[in-house]
Amino acid sequence: MAGIYIHIPFCKQACTYCNFHFSTSLKYKENMLEAILQEIALQKDFLQDKKISTIYLGGGTPSVLSAIEINRITEAIARLFDINDLQEFTIETNPDDLTLPYIQSLRGTSVNRFSIGVQSFFDEDLQYMNRAHNAQEADYAIKAAQDAGFTNITADLIYGTPGLTDKKWKQNIQTIQKLNIPHLSAYALTVEEGTALHHNIAHKKAAPVDAAQAAQQFEILMDEAERIGFEHYEISNFAKEGHRAVHNTNYWTGIPYLGIGPSAHAYDGEIRKWNIANNALYMKSILTEKKLNFEEETLTPEQSLNEYIMTSLRTVWGLDINHVQTKWGAEYSGQIKQLATGFIEKKQAVLQDNVITLTKQGKLFADNIAADLFF
Protein backbone atom coordinates (compact mmCIF):
# COMPACT_ATOMS: atom_id res chain seq x y z
CA MET A 1 0.00 0.00 0.00
CA ALA A 2 1.05 3.62 -0.49
CA GLY A 3 -0.26 7.16 -0.23
CA ILE A 4 -0.44 10.20 -2.48
CA TYR A 5 -0.05 13.75 -1.21
CA ILE A 6 -1.08 16.70 -3.40
CA HIS A 7 0.27 20.12 -2.45
CA ILE A 8 -2.06 22.99 -3.34
CA PRO A 9 0.16 26.09 -3.00
CA PHE A 10 -2.46 28.81 -2.55
CA CYS A 11 -3.89 30.70 0.43
CA LYS A 12 -6.23 33.67 0.58
CA GLN A 13 -3.96 35.37 3.10
CA ALA A 14 -0.73 34.56 4.93
CA CYS A 15 -0.82 33.42 8.55
CA THR A 16 1.98 35.10 10.46
CA TYR A 17 3.56 31.84 11.68
CA CYS A 18 3.42 29.78 8.48
CA ASN A 19 6.58 28.76 6.63
CA PHE A 20 4.97 26.29 4.22
CA HIS A 21 5.18 26.98 0.51
CA PHE A 22 2.22 28.96 -0.82
CA SER A 23 1.14 32.04 -2.77
CA THR A 24 -1.66 34.45 -1.89
CA SER A 25 -2.35 35.09 -5.59
CA LEU A 26 -4.80 32.72 -7.25
CA LYS A 27 -4.06 34.17 -10.69
CA TYR A 28 -2.36 31.02 -11.94
CA LYS A 29 -4.55 28.47 -10.17
CA GLU A 30 -5.78 26.88 -13.43
CA ASN A 31 -2.23 26.61 -14.77
CA MET A 32 -1.10 25.07 -11.49
CA LEU A 33 -3.92 22.55 -11.60
CA GLU A 34 -2.94 21.55 -15.12
CA ALA A 35 0.70 21.16 -14.01
CA ILE A 36 -0.38 18.96 -11.09
CA LEU A 37 -2.44 16.78 -13.44
CA GLN A 38 0.52 16.40 -15.77
CA GLU A 39 2.89 15.65 -12.90
CA ILE A 40 0.63 12.80 -11.80
CA ALA A 41 1.23 11.23 -15.22
CA LEU A 42 4.97 11.89 -15.08
CA GLN A 43 5.18 10.21 -11.66
CA LYS A 44 3.12 7.13 -12.56
CA ASP A 45 6.02 4.68 -12.01
CA PHE A 46 7.36 6.05 -8.71
CA LEU A 47 5.26 3.81 -6.47
CA GLN A 48 5.88 0.70 -8.60
CA ASP A 49 2.22 -0.32 -8.95
CA LYS A 50 1.52 -0.25 -5.22
CA LYS A 51 -2.15 0.11 -4.34
CA ILE A 52 -3.13 3.55 -3.06
CA SER A 53 -4.73 3.50 0.39
CA THR A 54 -4.81 7.25 1.04
CA ILE A 55 -4.98 10.57 -0.80
CA TYR A 56 -4.27 13.80 1.04
CA LEU A 57 -4.88 17.30 -0.32
CA GLY A 58 -2.63 19.65 1.67
CA GLY A 59 -1.13 23.06 1.29
CA GLY A 60 -1.54 25.89 1.31
CA THR A 61 -5.29 25.76 1.42
CA PRO A 62 -6.81 23.01 -0.77
CA SER A 63 -10.31 24.28 -0.01
CA VAL A 64 -9.68 26.95 -2.66
CA LEU A 65 -10.35 24.10 -5.12
CA SER A 66 -13.87 23.50 -6.36
CA ALA A 67 -15.45 20.05 -6.25
CA ILE A 68 -15.01 19.85 -10.03
CA GLU A 69 -11.27 20.55 -9.70
CA ILE A 70 -10.92 17.95 -6.94
CA ASN A 71 -12.64 15.41 -9.16
CA ARG A 72 -10.23 16.19 -11.98
CA ILE A 73 -7.32 15.36 -9.67
CA THR A 74 -9.01 12.18 -8.45
CA GLU A 75 -9.76 11.03 -11.99
CA ALA A 76 -6.16 11.66 -13.06
CA ILE A 77 -4.93 9.52 -10.15
CA ALA A 78 -7.48 6.77 -10.85
CA ARG A 79 -6.36 6.50 -14.48
CA LEU A 80 -2.81 5.61 -13.46
CA PHE A 81 -3.00 4.17 -9.94
CA ASP A 82 -5.11 1.51 -8.26
CA ILE A 83 -7.39 3.32 -5.80
CA ASN A 84 -9.99 0.58 -5.49
CA ASP A 85 -9.01 0.00 -1.85
CA LEU A 86 -8.82 3.69 -0.93
CA GLN A 87 -9.41 4.06 2.81
CA GLU A 88 -9.04 7.77 3.38
CA PHE A 89 -9.26 10.93 1.25
CA THR A 90 -8.46 13.99 3.33
CA ILE A 91 -8.79 17.65 2.39
CA GLU A 92 -7.29 20.42 4.50
CA THR A 93 -9.78 23.26 4.82
CA ASN A 94 -10.08 26.71 6.30
CA PRO A 95 -13.31 27.39 8.21
CA ASP A 96 -14.14 30.46 6.11
CA ASP A 97 -14.18 28.29 2.96
CA LEU A 98 -16.66 25.81 4.42
CA THR A 99 -19.90 27.40 3.34
CA LEU A 100 -22.90 25.10 3.15
CA PRO A 101 -22.98 25.05 -0.70
CA TYR A 102 -19.25 24.22 -0.84
CA ILE A 103 -19.57 21.45 1.75
CA GLN A 104 -22.53 19.96 -0.09
CA SER A 105 -20.61 20.09 -3.38
CA LEU A 106 -17.87 17.96 -1.79
CA ARG A 107 -20.40 15.17 -1.33
CA GLY A 108 -19.93 14.64 -5.06
CA THR A 109 -16.21 13.92 -4.62
CA SER A 110 -14.24 11.06 -3.06
CA VAL A 111 -13.32 13.23 -0.05
CA ASN A 112 -14.30 11.43 3.16
CA ARG A 113 -12.26 13.27 5.78
CA PHE A 114 -11.94 16.96 6.65
CA SER A 115 -8.90 18.50 8.31
CA ILE A 116 -10.17 21.87 9.53
CA GLY A 117 -7.62 24.55 10.45
CA VAL A 118 -9.40 25.94 13.50
CA GLN A 119 -6.24 26.86 15.50
CA SER A 120 -8.34 28.53 18.24
CA PHE A 121 -11.93 29.17 19.24
CA PHE A 122 -10.95 32.65 20.49
CA ASP A 123 -10.91 35.63 18.12
CA GLU A 124 -7.95 37.35 19.79
CA ASP A 125 -5.72 34.33 19.13
CA LEU A 126 -6.86 34.12 15.51
CA GLN A 127 -6.12 37.81 15.03
CA TYR A 128 -2.62 37.36 16.49
CA MET A 129 -2.00 34.60 13.92
CA ASN A 130 -3.66 36.60 11.09
CA ARG A 131 -6.10 33.79 10.37
CA ALA A 132 -8.75 34.50 7.74
CA HIS A 133 -11.64 33.20 9.86
CA ASN A 134 -13.15 34.00 13.24
CA ALA A 135 -14.27 31.75 16.07
CA GLN A 136 -17.92 31.79 15.02
CA GLU A 137 -17.00 30.65 11.51
CA ALA A 138 -14.97 27.77 12.97
CA ASP A 139 -17.93 26.59 15.03
CA TYR A 140 -20.28 26.89 12.03
CA ALA A 141 -17.92 25.08 9.65
CA ILE A 142 -17.61 22.05 11.91
CA LYS A 143 -21.36 21.77 12.52
CA ALA A 144 -22.17 22.32 8.85
CA ALA A 145 -19.73 19.61 7.77
CA GLN A 146 -21.26 17.19 10.28
CA ASP A 147 -24.78 18.07 9.17
CA ALA A 148 -23.76 17.30 5.60
CA GLY A 149 -22.64 13.82 6.63
CA PHE A 150 -18.89 14.32 7.10
CA THR A 151 -18.24 12.74 10.49
CA ASN A 152 -14.56 11.87 9.99
CA ILE A 153 -13.17 15.27 10.99
CA THR A 154 -9.92 16.42 12.52
CA ALA A 155 -9.32 19.93 13.83
CA ASP A 156 -6.00 21.72 14.28
CA LEU A 157 -5.31 23.75 17.42
CA ILE A 158 -2.27 25.85 18.32
CA TYR A 159 -1.07 26.41 21.87
CA GLY A 160 1.59 28.67 23.34
CA THR A 161 0.28 31.86 21.74
CA PRO A 162 0.72 35.00 23.86
CA GLY A 163 -2.57 35.73 25.56
CA LEU A 164 -3.72 32.11 25.50
CA THR A 165 -4.24 31.43 29.19
CA ASP A 166 -4.34 27.90 30.54
CA LYS A 167 -8.05 28.38 31.17
CA LYS A 168 -8.69 29.34 27.55
CA TRP A 169 -6.55 26.46 26.34
CA LYS A 170 -8.63 24.00 28.35
CA GLN A 171 -11.76 25.58 26.88
CA ASN A 172 -10.39 25.01 23.36
CA ILE A 173 -9.93 21.31 24.09
CA GLN A 174 -13.34 21.08 25.77
CA THR A 175 -14.91 22.66 22.69
CA ILE A 176 -13.43 19.83 20.60
CA GLN A 177 -15.25 17.44 22.92
CA LYS A 178 -18.53 19.36 22.80
CA LEU A 179 -18.46 19.43 19.00
CA ASN A 180 -17.90 15.66 18.93
CA ILE A 181 -14.75 15.88 16.81
CA PRO A 182 -13.04 12.47 16.77
CA HIS A 183 -9.49 13.60 15.98
CA LEU A 184 -7.33 16.47 17.15
CA SER A 185 -3.93 17.72 15.98
CA ALA A 186 -2.31 20.25 18.31
CA TYR A 187 0.94 22.11 17.79
CA ALA A 188 3.04 24.52 19.80
CA LEU A 189 3.38 27.91 18.14
CA THR A 190 6.90 28.09 16.74
CA VAL A 191 8.68 31.14 15.40
CA GLU A 192 10.33 30.24 12.10
CA GLU A 193 12.86 32.53 10.46
CA GLY A 194 11.50 34.31 7.42
CA THR A 195 7.91 34.36 8.67
CA ALA A 196 5.91 37.48 9.44
CA LEU A 197 5.74 36.39 13.07
CA HIS A 198 9.53 36.26 13.32
CA HIS A 199 9.73 39.76 11.82
CA ASN A 200 6.99 41.15 14.04
CA ILE A 201 8.54 39.79 17.23
CA ALA A 202 12.01 41.00 16.23
CA HIS A 203 10.60 44.51 15.66
CA LYS A 204 8.45 44.39 18.80
CA LYS A 205 5.24 44.47 16.79
CA ALA A 206 4.05 41.23 18.36
CA ALA A 207 4.41 39.63 21.77
CA PRO A 208 7.10 36.93 21.92
CA VAL A 209 6.41 33.23 22.43
CA ASP A 210 7.05 31.77 25.89
CA ALA A 211 8.55 28.26 25.72
CA ALA A 212 7.66 27.53 29.34
CA GLN A 213 4.03 28.43 28.65
CA ALA A 214 3.97 26.11 25.62
CA ALA A 215 5.44 23.23 27.66
CA GLN A 216 2.87 23.71 30.39
CA GLN A 217 0.03 23.80 27.88
CA PHE A 218 1.34 20.61 26.24
CA GLU A 219 1.04 18.90 29.61
CA ILE A 220 -2.50 20.27 29.97
CA LEU A 221 -3.24 18.97 26.47
CA MET A 222 -2.10 15.45 27.33
CA ASP A 223 -4.12 15.37 30.56
CA GLU A 224 -7.28 16.88 29.07
CA ALA A 225 -7.17 14.69 25.97
CA GLU A 226 -6.85 11.59 28.11
CA ARG A 227 -9.71 12.74 30.32
CA ILE A 228 -12.09 13.09 27.38
CA GLY A 229 -11.19 9.74 25.85
CA PHE A 230 -8.60 10.55 23.20
CA GLU A 231 -5.67 8.25 22.52
CA HIS A 232 -2.38 10.16 22.36
CA TYR A 233 -1.00 8.09 19.47
CA GLU A 234 1.58 10.59 18.15
CA ILE A 235 3.18 13.60 19.81
CA SER A 236 0.85 16.09 18.11
CA ASN A 237 -2.10 13.81 17.38
CA PHE A 238 -5.01 12.49 19.42
CA ALA A 239 -7.85 10.26 18.28
CA LYS A 240 -11.00 8.59 19.46
CA GLU A 241 -11.10 4.84 18.84
CA GLY A 242 -11.03 4.03 15.13
CA HIS A 243 -10.11 7.56 14.04
CA ARG A 244 -6.33 7.60 13.76
CA ALA A 245 -5.20 9.47 10.63
CA VAL A 246 -4.37 6.71 8.16
CA HIS A 247 -2.31 8.87 5.78
CA ASN A 248 -0.14 10.44 8.47
CA THR A 249 0.25 7.14 10.29
CA ASN A 250 1.71 5.75 7.09
CA TYR A 251 4.31 8.54 7.14
CA TRP A 252 5.34 7.58 10.67
CA THR A 253 5.54 3.88 9.88
CA GLY A 254 7.63 4.23 6.71
CA ILE A 255 4.95 3.43 4.12
CA PRO A 256 5.93 4.82 0.68
CA TYR A 257 4.17 7.93 -0.57
CA LEU A 258 4.20 10.11 -3.65
CA GLY A 259 4.19 13.88 -3.35
CA ILE A 260 2.72 15.98 -6.17
CA GLY A 261 2.95 19.76 -6.52
CA PRO A 262 5.57 22.42 -5.76
CA SER A 263 7.62 21.64 -2.60
CA ALA A 264 5.93 18.23 -2.20
CA HIS A 265 8.07 15.37 -0.87
CA ALA A 266 8.03 11.69 -1.87
CA TYR A 267 9.56 8.54 -0.41
CA ASP A 268 9.73 5.02 -1.86
CA GLY A 269 11.46 3.28 1.06
CA GLU A 270 14.99 4.16 -0.05
CA ILE A 271 14.92 7.42 -1.99
CA ARG A 272 13.54 10.71 -0.75
CA LYS A 273 12.79 13.39 -3.33
CA TRP A 274 11.23 16.84 -3.20
CA ASN A 275 9.92 19.17 -5.88
CA ILE A 276 11.15 22.69 -6.37
CA ALA A 277 9.42 25.15 -4.02
CA ASN A 278 8.73 27.78 -6.65
CA ASN A 279 5.37 27.98 -8.42
CA ALA A 280 6.61 29.62 -11.61
CA LEU A 281 9.57 27.26 -12.08
CA TYR A 282 7.46 24.23 -11.18
CA MET A 283 4.84 25.11 -13.82
CA LYS A 284 7.45 26.01 -16.43
CA SER A 285 9.27 22.72 -15.95
CA ILE A 286 6.15 20.59 -16.29
CA LEU A 287 3.97 22.56 -18.71
CA THR A 288 6.69 23.82 -21.05
CA GLU A 289 9.65 21.47 -20.64
CA LYS A 290 7.55 18.36 -19.89
CA LYS A 291 9.87 17.24 -17.12
CA LEU A 292 10.11 17.15 -13.33
CA ASN A 293 12.17 19.66 -11.35
CA PHE A 294 13.27 18.06 -8.10
CA GLU A 295 16.13 17.07 -5.82
CA GLU A 296 16.62 13.65 -4.29
CA GLU A 297 18.76 11.68 -1.91
CA THR A 298 19.26 7.98 -1.31
CA LEU A 299 19.19 7.43 2.43
CA THR A 300 22.20 5.71 3.97
CA PRO A 301 21.43 2.91 6.45
CA GLU A 302 22.22 5.24 9.35
CA GLN A 303 20.03 8.03 7.95
CA SER A 304 17.19 5.55 7.55
CA LEU A 305 17.69 4.32 11.11
CA ASN A 306 17.75 7.87 12.48
CA GLU A 307 14.47 8.59 10.73
CA TYR A 308 12.98 5.47 12.30
CA ILE A 309 14.22 6.53 15.73
CA MET A 310 12.75 10.02 15.35
CA THR A 311 9.34 8.95 14.05
CA SER A 312 8.83 5.86 16.19
CA LEU A 313 9.57 7.63 19.47
CA ARG A 314 6.84 10.14 18.64
CA THR A 315 4.25 7.37 18.47
CA VAL A 316 2.32 5.11 20.80
CA TRP A 317 3.80 1.98 19.16
CA GLY A 318 7.34 3.12 20.00
CA LEU A 319 10.85 2.11 18.97
CA ASP A 320 11.02 -1.65 18.42
CA ILE A 321 14.49 -2.95 19.34
CA ASN A 322 13.82 -6.27 17.59
CA HIS A 323 12.93 -4.41 14.38
CA VAL A 324 16.17 -2.42 14.60
CA GLN A 325 18.17 -5.61 15.07
CA THR A 326 16.49 -7.30 12.11
CA LYS A 327 16.82 -4.37 9.72
CA TRP A 328 20.03 -2.65 10.83
CA GLY A 329 21.89 -5.16 12.96
CA ALA A 330 22.64 -6.13 16.56
CA GLU A 331 25.34 -3.49 16.95
CA TYR A 332 22.80 -0.71 16.43
CA SER A 333 20.02 -2.28 18.49
CA GLY A 334 22.36 -2.91 21.40
CA GLN A 335 23.67 0.65 21.38
CA ILE A 336 20.16 2.13 21.29
CA LYS A 337 19.11 -0.04 24.23
CA GLN A 338 22.16 1.04 26.20
CA LEU A 339 21.72 4.74 25.43
CA ALA A 340 18.03 4.58 26.36
CA THR A 341 18.86 3.37 29.88
CA GLY A 342 19.40 6.89 31.16
CA PHE A 343 16.00 8.05 29.92
CA ILE A 344 14.34 5.01 31.43
CA GLU A 345 15.98 5.73 34.79
CA LYS A 346 14.72 9.33 34.62
CA LYS A 347 11.23 7.95 33.87
CA GLN A 348 11.16 9.70 30.51
CA ALA A 349 10.88 6.37 28.71
CA VAL A 350 9.85 2.80 29.39
CA LEU A 351 11.11 -0.47 27.93
CA GLN A 352 8.50 -3.19 27.62
CA ASP A 353 8.62 -6.26 25.37
CA ASN A 354 11.79 -4.78 23.87
CA VAL A 355 9.92 -1.67 22.72
CA ILE A 356 10.89 1.81 23.93
CA THR A 357 8.06 4.32 24.37
CA LEU A 358 8.09 7.78 25.91
CA THR A 359 6.25 8.67 29.07
CA LYS A 360 4.28 11.90 29.42
CA GLN A 361 7.39 13.52 30.86
CA GLY A 362 9.52 12.14 28.05
CA LYS A 363 7.20 13.52 25.39
CA LEU A 364 8.21 17.00 26.51
CA PHE A 365 11.74 16.19 25.32
CA ALA A 366 10.96 13.87 22.40
CA ASP A 367 13.24 15.54 19.86
CA ASN A 368 16.17 15.76 22.28
CA ILE A 369 15.80 12.12 23.33
CA ALA A 370 15.68 10.98 19.71
CA ALA A 371 18.76 13.07 18.85
CA ASP A 372 20.70 11.44 21.70
CA LEU A 373 19.97 8.03 20.16
CA PHE A 374 21.01 9.02 16.64
CA PHE A 375 23.99 7.53 14.81
C-alpha positions as CSV (number, residue, x, y, z in Angstrom):
1,M,0.0,0.0,0.0
2,A,1.0,3.6,-0.5
3,G,-0.3,7.2,-0.2
4,I,-0.4,10.2,-2.5
5,Y,-0.1,13.7,-1.2
6,I,-1.1,16.7,-3.4
7,H,0.3,20.1,-2.4
8,I,-2.1,23.0,-3.3
9,P,0.2,26.1,-3.0
10,F,-2.5,28.8,-2.5
11,C,-3.9,30.7,0.4
12,K,-6.2,33.7,0.6
13,Q,-4.0,35.4,3.1
14,A,-0.7,34.6,4.9
15,C,-0.8,33.4,8.5
16,T,2.0,35.1,10.5
17,Y,3.6,31.8,11.7
18,C,3.4,29.8,8.5
19,N,6.6,28.8,6.6
20,F,5.0,26.3,4.2
21,H,5.2,27.0,0.5
22,F,2.2,29.0,-0.8
23,S,1.1,32.0,-2.8
24,T,-1.7,34.4,-1.9
25,S,-2.3,35.1,-5.6
26,L,-4.8,32.7,-7.2
27,K,-4.1,34.2,-10.7
28,Y,-2.4,31.0,-11.9
29,K,-4.5,28.5,-10.2
30,E,-5.8,26.9,-13.4
31,N,-2.2,26.6,-14.8
32,M,-1.1,25.1,-11.5
33,L,-3.9,22.6,-11.6
34,E,-2.9,21.6,-15.1
35,A,0.7,21.2,-14.0
36,I,-0.4,19.0,-11.1
37,L,-2.4,16.8,-13.4
38,Q,0.5,16.4,-15.8
39,E,2.9,15.6,-12.9
40,I,0.6,12.8,-11.8
41,A,1.2,11.2,-15.2
42,L,5.0,11.9,-15.1
43,Q,5.2,10.2,-11.7
44,K,3.1,7.1,-12.6
45,D,6.0,4.7,-12.0
46,F,7.4,6.1,-8.7
47,L,5.3,3.8,-6.5
48,Q,5.9,0.7,-8.6
49,D,2.2,-0.3,-9.0
50,K,1.5,-0.3,-5.2
51,K,-2.2,0.1,-4.3
52,I,-3.1,3.5,-3.1
53,S,-4.7,3.5,0.4
54,T,-4.8,7.3,1.0
55,I,-5.0,10.6,-0.8
56,Y,-4.3,13.8,1.0
57,L,-4.9,17.3,-0.3
58,G,-2.6,19.6,1.7
59,G,-1.1,23.1,1.3
60,G,-1.5,25.9,1.3
61,T,-5.3,25.8,1.4
62,P,-6.8,23.0,-0.8
63,S,-10.3,24.3,0.0
64,V,-9.7,26.9,-2.7
65,L,-10.4,24.1,-5.1
66,S,-13.9,23.5,-6.4
67,A,-15.4,20.1,-6.2
68,I,-15.0,19.8,-10.0
69,E,-11.3,20.5,-9.7
70,I,-10.9,18.0,-6.9
71,N,-12.6,15.4,-9.2
72,R,-10.2,16.2,-12.0
73,I,-7.3,15.4,-9.7
74,T,-9.0,12.2,-8.5
75,E,-9.8,11.0,-12.0
76,A,-6.2,11.7,-13.1
77,I,-4.9,9.5,-10.2
78,A,-7.5,6.8,-10.8
79,R,-6.4,6.5,-14.5
80,L,-2.8,5.6,-13.5
81,F,-3.0,4.2,-9.9
82,D,-5.1,1.5,-8.3
83,I,-7.4,3.3,-5.8
84,N,-10.0,0.6,-5.5
85,D,-9.0,0.0,-1.9
86,L,-8.8,3.7,-0.9
87,Q,-9.4,4.1,2.8
88,E,-9.0,7.8,3.4
89,F,-9.3,10.9,1.3
90,T,-8.5,14.0,3.3
91,I,-8.8,17.6,2.4
92,E,-7.3,20.4,4.5
93,T,-9.8,23.3,4.8
94,N,-10.1,26.7,6.3
95,P,-13.3,27.4,8.2
96,D,-14.1,30.5,6.1
97,D,-14.2,28.3,3.0
98,L,-16.7,25.8,4.4
99,T,-19.9,27.4,3.3
100,L,-22.9,25.1,3.2
101,P,-23.0,25.1,-0.7
102,Y,-19.3,24.2,-0.8
103,I,-19.6,21.4,1.7
104,Q,-22.5,20.0,-0.1
105,S,-20.6,20.1,-3.4
106,L,-17.9,18.0,-1.8
107,R,-20.4,15.2,-1.3
108,G,-19.9,14.6,-5.1
109,T,-16.2,13.9,-4.6
110,S,-14.2,11.1,-3.1
111,V,-13.3,13.2,-0.1
112,N,-14.3,11.4,3.2
113,R,-12.3,13.3,5.8
114,F,-11.9,17.0,6.6
115,S,-8.9,18.5,8.3
116,I,-10.2,21.9,9.5
117,G,-7.6,24.6,10.5
118,V,-9.4,25.9,13.5
119,Q,-6.2,26.9,15.5
120,S,-8.3,28.5,18.2
121,F,-11.9,29.2,19.2
122,F,-11.0,32.7,20.5
123,D,-10.9,35.6,18.1
124,E,-8.0,37.4,19.8
125,D,-5.7,34.3,19.1
126,L,-6.9,34.1,15.5
127,Q,-6.1,37.8,15.0
128,Y,-2.6,37.4,16.5
129,M,-2.0,34.6,13.9
130,N,-3.7,36.6,11.1
131,R,-6.1,33.8,10.4
132,A,-8.8,34.5,7.7
133,H,-11.6,33.2,9.9
134,N,-13.2,34.0,13.2
135,A,-14.3,31.7,16.1
136,Q,-17.9,31.8,15.0
137,E,-17.0,30.6,11.5
138,A,-15.0,27.8,13.0
139,D,-17.9,26.6,15.0
140,Y,-20.3,26.9,12.0
141,A,-17.9,25.1,9.7
142,I,-17.6,22.0,11.9
143,K,-21.4,21.8,12.5
144,A,-22.2,22.3,8.8
145,A,-19.7,19.6,7.8
146,Q,-21.3,17.2,10.3
147,D,-24.8,18.1,9.2
148,A,-23.8,17.3,5.6
149,G,-22.6,13.8,6.6
150,F,-18.9,14.3,7.1
151,T,-18.2,12.7,10.5
152,N,-14.6,11.9,10.0
153,I,-13.2,15.3,11.0
154,T,-9.9,16.4,12.5
155,A,-9.3,19.9,13.8
156,D,-6.0,21.7,14.3
157,L,-5.3,23.8,17.4
158,I,-2.3,25.9,18.3
159,Y,-1.1,26.4,21.9
160,G,1.6,28.7,23.3
161,T,0.3,31.9,21.7
162,P,0.7,35.0,23.9
163,G,-2.6,35.7,25.6
164,L,-3.7,32.1,25.5
165,T,-4.2,31.4,29.2
166,D,-4.3,27.9,30.5
167,K,-8.1,28.4,31.2
168,K,-8.7,29.3,27.6
169,W,-6.5,26.5,26.3
170,K,-8.6,24.0,28.3
171,Q,-11.8,25.6,26.9
172,N,-10.4,25.0,23.4
173,I,-9.9,21.3,24.1
174,Q,-13.3,21.1,25.8
175,T,-14.9,22.7,22.7
176,I,-13.4,19.8,20.6
177,Q,-15.2,17.4,22.9
178,K,-18.5,19.4,22.8
179,L,-18.5,19.4,19.0
180,N,-17.9,15.7,18.9
181,I,-14.8,15.9,16.8
182,P,-13.0,12.5,16.8
183,H,-9.5,13.6,16.0
184,L,-7.3,16.5,17.2
185,S,-3.9,17.7,16.0
186,A,-2.3,20.2,18.3
187,Y,0.9,22.1,17.8
188,A,3.0,24.5,19.8
189,L,3.4,27.9,18.1
190,T,6.9,28.1,16.7
191,V,8.7,31.1,15.4
192,E,10.3,30.2,12.1
193,E,12.9,32.5,10.5
194,G,11.5,34.3,7.4
195,T,7.9,34.4,8.7
196,A,5.9,37.5,9.4
197,L,5.7,36.4,13.1
198,H,9.5,36.3,13.3
199,H,9.7,39.8,11.8
200,N,7.0,41.1,14.0
201,I,8.5,39.8,17.2
202,A,12.0,41.0,16.2
203,H,10.6,44.5,15.7
204,K,8.5,44.4,18.8
205,K,5.2,44.5,16.8
206,A,4.0,41.2,18.4
207,A,4.4,39.6,21.8
208,P,7.1,36.9,21.9
209,V,6.4,33.2,22.4
210,D,7.1,31.8,25.9
211,A,8.6,28.3,25.7
212,A,7.7,27.5,29.3
213,Q,4.0,28.4,28.7
214,A,4.0,26.1,25.6
215,A,5.4,23.2,27.7
216,Q,2.9,23.7,30.4
217,Q,0.0,23.8,27.9
218,F,1.3,20.6,26.2
219,E,1.0,18.9,29.6
220,I,-2.5,20.3,30.0
221,L,-3.2,19.0,26.5
222,M,-2.1,15.5,27.3
223,D,-4.1,15.4,30.6
224,E,-7.3,16.9,29.1
225,A,-7.2,14.7,26.0
226,E,-6.8,11.6,28.1
227,R,-9.7,12.7,30.3
228,I,-12.1,13.1,27.4
229,G,-11.2,9.7,25.9
230,F,-8.6,10.6,23.2
231,E,-5.7,8.2,22.5
232,H,-2.4,10.2,22.4
233,Y,-1.0,8.1,19.5
234,E,1.6,10.6,18.1
235,I,3.2,13.6,19.8
236,S,0.9,16.1,18.1
237,N,-2.1,13.8,17.4
238,F,-5.0,12.5,19.4
239,A,-7.8,10.3,18.3
240,K,-11.0,8.6,19.5
241,E,-11.1,4.8,18.8
242,G,-11.0,4.0,15.1
243,H,-10.1,7.6,14.0
244,R,-6.3,7.6,13.8
245,A,-5.2,9.5,10.6
246,V,-4.4,6.7,8.2
247,H,-2.3,8.9,5.8
248,N,-0.1,10.4,8.5
249,T,0.2,7.1,10.3
250,N,1.7,5.8,7.1
251,Y,4.3,8.5,7.1
252,W,5.3,7.6,10.7
253,T,5.5,3.9,9.9
254,G,7.6,4.2,6.7
255,I,4.9,3.4,4.1
256,P,5.9,4.8,0.7
257,Y,4.2,7.9,-0.6
258,L,4.2,10.1,-3.6
259,G,4.2,13.9,-3.3
260,I,2.7,16.0,-6.2
261,G,3.0,19.8,-6.5
262,P,5.6,22.4,-5.8
263,S,7.6,21.6,-2.6
264,A,5.9,18.2,-2.2
265,H,8.1,15.4,-0.9
266,A,8.0,11.7,-1.9
267,Y,9.6,8.5,-0.4
268,D,9.7,5.0,-1.9
269,G,11.5,3.3,1.1
270,E,15.0,4.2,0.0
271,I,14.9,7.4,-2.0
272,R,13.5,10.7,-0.8
273,K,12.8,13.4,-3.3
274,W,11.2,16.8,-3.2
275,N,9.9,19.2,-5.9
276,I,11.1,22.7,-6.4
277,A,9.4,25.2,-4.0
278,N,8.7,27.8,-6.7
279,N,5.4,28.0,-8.4
280,A,6.6,29.6,-11.6
281,L,9.6,27.3,-12.1
282,Y,7.5,24.2,-11.2
283,M,4.8,25.1,-13.8
284,K,7.5,26.0,-16.4
285,S,9.3,22.7,-15.9
286,I,6.1,20.6,-16.3
287,L,4.0,22.6,-18.7
288,T,6.7,23.8,-21.1
289,E,9.7,21.5,-20.6
290,K,7.5,18.4,-19.9
291,K,9.9,17.2,-17.1
292,L,10.1,17.2,-13.3
293,N,12.2,19.7,-11.3
294,F,13.3,18.1,-8.1
295,E,16.1,17.1,-5.8
296,E,16.6,13.7,-4.3
297,E,18.8,11.7,-1.9
298,T,19.3,8.0,-1.3
299,L,19.2,7.4,2.4
300,T,22.2,5.7,4.0
301,P,21.4,2.9,6.4
302,E,22.2,5.2,9.3
303,Q,20.0,8.0,8.0
304,S,17.2,5.6,7.5
305,L,17.7,4.3,11.1
306,N,17.8,7.9,12.5
307,E,14.5,8.6,10.7
308,Y,13.0,5.5,12.3
309,I,14.2,6.5,15.7
310,M,12.7,10.0,15.3
311,T,9.3,9.0,14.1
312,S,8.8,5.9,16.2
313,L,9.6,7.6,19.5
314,R,6.8,10.1,18.6
315,T,4.3,7.4,18.5
316,V,2.3,5.1,20.8
317,W,3.8,2.0,19.2
318,G,7.3,3.1,20.0
319,L,10.9,2.1,19.0
320,D,11.0,-1.6,18.4
321,I,14.5,-3.0,19.3
322,N,13.8,-6.3,17.6
323,H,12.9,-4.4,14.4
324,V,16.2,-2.4,14.6
325,Q,18.2,-5.6,15.1
326,T,16.5,-7.3,12.1
327,K,16.8,-4.4,9.7
328,W,20.0,-2.7,10.8
329,G,21.9,-5.2,13.0
330,A,22.6,-6.1,16.6
331,E,25.3,-3.5,17.0
332,Y,22.8,-0.7,16.4
333,S,20.0,-2.3,18.5
334,G,22.4,-2.9,21.4
335,Q,23.7,0.6,21.4
336,I,20.2,2.1,21.3
337,K,19.1,0.0,24.2
338,Q,22.2,1.0,26.2
339,L,21.7,4.7,25.4
340,A,18.0,4.6,26.4
341,T,18.9,3.4,29.9
342,G,19.4,6.9,31.2
343,F,16.0,8.1,29.9
344,I,14.3,5.0,31.4
345,E,16.0,5.7,34.8
346,K,14.7,9.3,34.6
347,K,11.2,8.0,33.9
348,Q,11.2,9.7,30.5
349,A,10.9,6.4,28.7
350,V,9.8,2.8,29.4
351,L,11.1,-0.5,27.9
352,Q,8.5,-3.2,27.6
353,D,8.6,-6.3,25.4
354,N,11.8,-4.8,23.9
355,V,9.9,-1.7,22.7
356,I,10.9,1.8,23.9
357,T,8.1,4.3,24.4
358,L,8.1,7.8,25.9
359,T,6.3,8.7,29.1
360,K,4.3,11.9,29.4
361,Q,7.4,13.5,30.9
362,G,9.5,12.1,28.0
363,K,7.2,13.5,25.4
364,L,8.2,17.0,26.5
365,F,11.7,16.2,25.3
366,A,11.0,13.9,22.4
367,D,13.2,15.5,19.9
368,N,16.2,15.8,22.3
369,I,15.8,12.1,23.3
370,A,15.7,11.0,19.7
371,A,18.8,13.1,18.8
372,D,20.7,11.4,21.7
373,L,20.0,8.0,20.2
374,F,21.0,9.0,16.6
375,F,24.0,7.5,14.8
